[in-house]
Every structure is written in structure tokens, then in C-alpha cells.
């Protein structure tokens, strides 16, 4: 299972919510109507999460990041190489 880090740039997020529509398991909008990442281990929502996910979940997260019109979501692999954003 790959380990990835997902970061949301709150300043860039406009609250459209396309990430949450694509992947409600890993994204939601917070009280400020900005995207946050949901931990699949603790259920906590933060602007940055390190996640251990399946290959299919990693693909889902990348699709959600790619759906953001503001390019406010960055995804990094376990080595810190940027996969998207």
C-alpha cells in the first residue's frame, strides 16, 4: 500500500467542492467552506494528511486533486516527490 501526503492550500481553495464530489471519503469542506483532507485512519480532517492508501484510493485522490479548478491540492508520494499540484 502506497504512502502519500495530501496538502490543501487554503488560500487558493475557493470552496467549489469538486474534490469532495469526486472523493467524499478523503475530502470535505470545513466551516470556512475550504477543502480539508480526511484521514482514513482517524477520521480527522486537516489541510495536510499523510495517508496509507490502496492503489485504487491513490488514484481516487489524484482524480479529486485534478478536479480542483484552483489547483489547490498537492499530492506527494512516500519519497516526497510531487505527483500532482
CORKA-V821021 format. One record per helix or strand of 2 or more residues. SS is the DSSP state (@ for helix, = for strand). FROM is the first residue (numbers start at 0). LEN is the number of residues. Records with the same first field share a line. If there is no record, write none. Layout:
SS=FROM-LEN, FROM-LEN
This chain:
==1-7, 26-3, 34-4, 44-2, 47-6, 72-5, 81-3
@=17-5, 54-13
